Every structure is written in structure tokens, then in C-alpha cells.
């Protein structure tokens, strides 16, 4: 096992493909691809699992509910608009980074096909 993992932003292996859950779909027909690059247990830090990878989505709007999950995102390409319930919306594009903390509820609107690096602790 290695403790240093390079983040390949253009993985060559087949991604897991998915679509928005019907109860979370607001607009459009977004399709998702996920390339999980690494996962590790982090029980000592009180997180069960840390996952790292690349995620891509086509345009559309979904309801985002983080529950107990913490997610760091770094946008590689495309544009999104994220709005927190009861708050204002924020736009993010290439080079932007943000965190969705546990308890986040809002909307994720993919304006242009987006590709991001994610780190999820759950």
C-alpha cells in the first residue's frame, strides 16, 4: 500500500455511470460519470471512509443533500451554480474550489458539462 496517491484528472479506466435519482431531479436529464481513484478508512478521525476521484456531469439541475457527508470539490472544467436552501447561489468554474459541509441542502445546477476532483468523507 502506498500513502501517496497522484490524482489523474483524465483516467483511462471505465467510469461508473449513473443518472439523477428521480426524487432529486429538478430539471434536464443530467448524466454522471465517476472515476474513484482511491478510498481509505479514517475511523481514527471519526470518518468511516474517505473517497477521492474524478466526477463529471452533463447539464441539468438536481437537489443536493449532504446529510453527514463532507465534500471538497475542485472544478477542472465546465460551470456550475450551487445554491444553499435559504441562501444565495454561487457560480464556480475551472480552478475554483469549495466545500459542501455536512447538513448542506440545496441545488446543484450544471450549466456546462463539469469535471471535478472530489474528496468525500462519510
Helices and strands as residue ranges (DSSP letters): E 16-19, E 25-28, E 31-42, G 43-45, E 47-57, E 60-65, E 70-84, E 89-92, E 97-100, E 105-121
